[in-house]
Amino acid sequence: MKLVRIEGTVGQLQINHFIGNNTKLEKCMQRFMVKDDTGTIQAVYTTICPNDSLLRNGDRVSMEARFSGVLEVRSLTKN
């Protein structure tokens, strides 16, 4: 559960839409692989949608995440 900073390229993006239980807002769970010079790892990023933080394959990103088998992204910036 250590906080890590990752920069890389998005690939194999999958987006699932759902309605939040408490807020009743539409949310998007974005599952993707992020690739950098050291390799590739799976990441998950959930945000309210639609908005500018929806990813596309090939996007370059910087993110802070916790690792628990996959990267659970806390903050994300497109480069």
N, CA and C atoms as a LAMMPS dump frame, in Angstrom:
ITEM: TIMESTEP
0
ITEM: NUMBER OF ATOMS
237
ITEM: BOX BOUNDS ff ff ff
-5.0000000000000000e+02 5.0000000000000000e+02
-5.0000000000000000e+02 5.0000000000000000e+02
-5.0000000000000000e+02 5.0000000000000000e+02
ITEM: ATOMS id mol type element x y z
1 1 1 N 0.822 -1.209 0
2 1 2 C 0 0 0
3 1 3 C 0.858 1.262 0
4 2 1 N 2.105 1.156 -0.437
5 2 2 C 2.99 2.309 -0.499
6 2 3 C 2.569 3.247 -1.62
7 3 1 N 2.645 4.554 -1.378
8 3 2 C 2.338 5.555 -2.391
9 3 3 C 3.502 5.66 -3.361
10 4 1 N 3.215 5.538 -4.644
11 4 2 C 4.243 5.615 -5.678
12 4 3 C 3.844 6.656 -6.716
13 5 1 N 4.844 7.156 -7.431
14 5 2 C 4.616 8.087 -8.552
15 5 3 C 5.072 7.382 -9.822
16 6 1 N 4.211 7.395 -10.823
17 6 2 C 4.459 6.691 -12.075
18 6 3 C 4.219 7.638 -13.242
19 7 1 N 5.061 7.54 -14.257
20 7 2 C 4.825 8.222 -15.53
21 7 3 C 4.903 7.167 -16.614
22 8 1 N 3.984 7.213 -17.563
23 8 2 C 4.013 6.229 -18.624
24 8 3 C 2.928 6.467 -19.646
25 9 1 N 2.709 5.455 -20.484
26 9 2 C 1.754 5.528 -21.583
27 9 3 C 0.607 4.55 -21.319
28 10 1 N -0.624 5.02 -21.544
29 10 2 C -1.83 4.228 -21.334
30 10 3 C -2.049 3.265 -22.496
31 11 1 N -2.417 2.025 -22.168
32 11 2 C -2.784 1.037 -23.177
33 11 3 C -3.843 0.101 -22.63
34 12 1 N -4.506 -0.621 -23.507
35 12 2 C -5.522 -1.619 -23.149
36 12 3 C -6.605 -1.037 -22.239
37 13 1 N -7.046 0.168 -22.542
38 13 2 C -8.024 0.878 -21.724
39 13 3 C -9.407 0.235 -21.805
40 14 1 N -10.034 0.086 -20.637
41 14 2 C -11.424 -0.367 -20.523
42 14 3 C -12.127 0.579 -19.565
43 15 1 N -13.321 1.057 -19.943
44 15 2 C -14.074 1.976 -19.09
45 15 3 C -15.422 1.357 -18.753
46 16 1 N -15.755 1.342 -17.465
47 16 2 C -17.056 0.88 -16.982
48 16 3 C -17.765 2.043 -16.312
49 17 1 N -19.038 2.258 -16.645
50 17 2 C -19.842 3.329 -16.06
51 17 3 C -20.74 2.741 -14.97
52 18 1 N -20.936 3.515 -13.896
53 18 2 C -21.866 3.109 -12.84
54 18 3 C -22.326 4.35 -12.085
55 19 1 N -23.385 4.199 -11.306
56 19 2 C -23.913 5.285 -10.484
57 19 3 C -23.443 5.06 -9.049
58 20 1 N -22.821 6.091 -8.457
59 20 2 C -22.33 5.991 -7.086
60 20 3 C -23.458 5.766 -6.093
61 21 1 N -23.239 4.918 -5.089
62 21 2 C -24.269 4.601 -4.093
63 21 3 C -24.653 5.806 -3.252
64 22 1 N -23.663 6.563 -2.798
65 22 2 C -23.935 7.695 -1.907
66 22 3 C -24.266 8.97 -2.667
67 23 1 N -23.488 9.266 -3.7
68 23 2 C -23.636 10.543 -4.394
69 23 3 C -24.655 10.508 -5.517
70 24 1 N -24.939 9.316 -6.042
71 24 2 C -25.84 9.131 -7.183
72 24 3 C -25.312 9.81 -8.442
73 25 1 N -24.003 10.098 -8.483
74 25 2 C -23.37 10.674 -9.665
75 25 3 C -22.837 9.571 -10.556
76 26 1 N -22.814 9.835 -11.867
77 26 2 C -22.257 8.864 -12.801
78 26 3 C -20.743 8.832 -12.639
79 27 1 N -20.197 7.642 -12.486
80 27 2 C -18.757 7.481 -12.321
81 27 3 C -18.221 6.568 -13.414
82 28 1 N -16.942 6.743 -13.706
83 28 2 C -16.263 5.921 -14.698
84 28 3 C -15.059 5.254 -14.042
85 29 1 N -15.038 3.93 -14.089
86 29 2 C -13.878 3.184 -13.617
87 29 3 C -13.04 2.875 -14.856
88 30 1 N -11.827 3.403 -14.879
89 30 2 C -10.934 3.221 -16.008
90 30 3 C -9.845 2.227 -15.618
91 31 1 N -9.851 1.061 -16.253
92 31 2 C -8.819 0.045 -16.048
93 31 3 C -7.905 0.091 -17.254
94 32 1 N -6.599 0.126 -16.985
95 32 2 C -5.66 0.225 -18.095
96 32 3 C -4.298 -0.296 -17.687
97 33 1 N -3.459 -0.496 -18.67
98 33 2 C -2.068 -0.843 -18.442
99 33 3 C -1.269 0.441 -18.641
100 34 1 N -0.283 0.663 -17.793
101 34 2 C 0.607 1.809 -17.958
102 34 3 C 2.013 1.268 -18.181
103 35 1 N 2.652 1.768 -19.231
104 35 2 C 3.965 1.275 -19.629
105 35 3 C 4.992 2.395 -19.487
106 36 1 N 6.143 2.037 -18.877
107 36 2 C 7.276 2.962 -18.816
108 36 3 C 8.539 2.192 -19.179
109 37 1 N 9.701 2.781 -18.931
110 37 2 C 10.969 2.149 -19.297
111 37 3 C 11.243 0.855 -18.526
112 38 1 N 10.585 0.666 -17.377
113 38 2 C 10.853 -0.517 -16.556
114 38 3 C 9.896 -1.665 -16.832
115 39 1 N 8.784 -1.405 -17.508
116 39 2 C 7.818 -2.461 -17.795
117 39 3 C 6.399 -1.939 -17.853
118 40 1 N 5.442 -2.842 -17.623
119 40 2 C 4.013 -2.535 -17.722
120 40 3 C 3.304 -3.053 -16.477
121 41 1 N 2.338 -2.263 -15.975
122 41 2 C 1.575 -2.671 -14.796
123 41 3 C 0.132 -2.208 -14.958
124 42 1 N -0.795 -2.968 -14.356
125 42 2 C -2.209 -2.62 -14.419
126 42 3 C -2.54 -1.52 -13.425
127 43 1 N -3.44 -0.617 -13.841
128 43 2 C -3.871 0.477 -12.979
129 43 3 C -5.385 0.638 -13.077
130 44 1 N -5.968 1.205 -12.017
131 44 2 C -7.402 1.487 -11.969
132 44 3 C -7.574 2.921 -11.479
133 45 1 N -8.411 3.694 -12.207
134 45 2 C -8.677 5.082 -11.828
135 45 3 C -10.169 5.337 -11.952
136 46 1 N -10.812 5.739 -10.846
137 46 2 C -12.243 6.025 -10.854
138 46 3 C -12.455 7.519 -10.701
139 47 1 N -13.329 8.078 -11.548
140 47 2 C -13.604 9.506 -11.527
141 47 3 C -15.06 9.743 -11.912
142 48 1 N -15.561 10.93 -11.626
143 48 2 C -16.891 11.32 -12.079
144 48 3 C -16.801 11.558 -13.577
145 49 1 N -17.789 11.102 -14.324
146 49 2 C -17.736 11.281 -15.77
147 49 3 C -19.047 11.907 -16.246
148 50 1 N -19.052 12.49 -17.419
149 50 2 C -17.876 12.718 -18.271
150 50 3 C -17.097 13.934 -17.778
151 51 1 N -15.801 13.891 -17.999
152 51 2 C -14.941 15.035 -17.691
153 51 3 C -13.639 14.923 -18.478
154 52 1 N -12.734 15.871 -18.288
155 52 2 C -11.491 15.919 -19.062
156 52 3 C -10.472 14.859 -18.648
157 53 1 N -10.712 14.153 -17.536
158 53 2 C -9.722 13.176 -17.089
159 53 3 C -9.976 11.772 -17.656
160 54 1 N -10.962 11.633 -18.561
161 54 2 C -11.149 10.335 -19.208
162 54 3 C -9.96 10.069 -20.116
163 55 1 N -9.446 8.884 -20.02
164 55 2 C -8.226 8.526 -20.741
165 55 3 C -8.522 7.961 -22.113
166 56 1 N -7.472 7.946 -22.948
167 56 2 C -7.507 7.275 -24.237
168 56 3 C -6.216 6.485 -24.374
169 57 1 N -6.254 5.401 -25.116
170 57 2 C -5.04 4.648 -25.386
171 57 3 C -4.01 5.566 -26.016
172 58 1 N -2.771 5.483 -25.561
173 58 2 C -1.694 6.316 -26.085
174 58 3 C -1.441 7.577 -25.291
175 59 1 N -2.355 7.943 -24.365
176 59 2 C -2.135 9.127 -23.525
177 59 3 C -0.894 8.932 -22.664
178 60 1 N -0.083 9.976 -22.528
179 60 2 C 1.034 9.993 -21.573
180 60 3 C 0.49 10.555 -20.275
181 61 1 N 0.75 9.872 -19.161
182 61 2 C 0.196 10.28 -17.872
183 61 3 C 1.263 10.282 -16.788
184 62 1 N 1.028 11.117 -15.782
185 62 2 C 1.769 11.104 -14.519
186 62 3 C 0.724 10.846 -13.45
187 63 1 N 1.034 9.964 -12.497
188 63 2 C 0.034 9.663 -11.491
189 63 3 C 0.659 9.275 -10.164
190 64 1 N -0.123 9.469 -9.109
191 64 2 C 0.202 8.969 -7.791
192 64 3 C -0.77 7.844 -7.514
193 65 1 N -0.253 6.724 -7.014
194 65 2 C -1.103 5.559 -6.802
195 65 3 C -0.59 4.743 -5.628
196 66 1 N -1.468 3.94 -5.091
197 66 2 C -1.099 2.951 -4.077
198 66 3 C -1.093 1.597 -4.76
199 67 1 N -0.101 0.78 -4.42
200 67 2 C 0.009 -0.535 -5.03
201 67 3 C -0.567 -1.589 -4.106
202 68 1 N -1.56 -2.339 -4.612
203 68 2 C -2.165 -3.444 -3.863
204 68 3 C -2.43 -4.603 -4.829
205 69 1 N -1.439 -4.938 -5.617
206 69 2 C -1.603 -5.926 -6.681
207 69 3 C -1.827 -5.247 -8.01
208 70 1 N -2.57 -4.15 -8.001
209 70 2 C -2.708 -3.23 -9.127
210 70 3 C -2.468 -1.836 -8.57
211 71 1 N -2.212 -0.886 -9.444
212 71 2 C -2.075 0.504 -8.997
213 71 3 C -3.459 1.115 -8.812
214 72 1 N -3.781 1.543 -7.61
215 72 2 C -5.036 2.244 -7.327
216 72 3 C -4.72 3.743 -7.391
217 73 1 N -5.065 4.36 -8.511
218 73 2 C -4.66 5.733 -8.811
219 73 3 C -5.44 6.712 -7.939
220 74 1 N -4.705 7.604 -7.27
221 74 2 C -5.281 8.65 -6.431
222 74 3 C -5.384 9.971 -7.185
223 75 1 N -4.356 10.295 -7.971
224 75 2 C -4.388 11.515 -8.781
225 75 3 C -3.706 11.218 -10.107
226 76 1 N -4.179 11.896 -11.153
227 76 2 C -3.696 11.619 -12.495
228 76 3 C -3.638 12.912 -13.284
229 77 1 N -2.556 13.096 -14.038
230 77 2 C -2.404 14.242 -14.924
231 77 3 C -1.987 13.745 -16.292
232 78 1 N -2.675 14.221 -17.325
233 78 2 C -2.264 13.903 -18.684
234 78 3 C -1.124 14.831 -19.07
235 79 1 N -0.095 14.285 -19.716
236 79 2 C 1.058 15.104 -20.132
237 79 3 C 0.921 15.528 -21.574
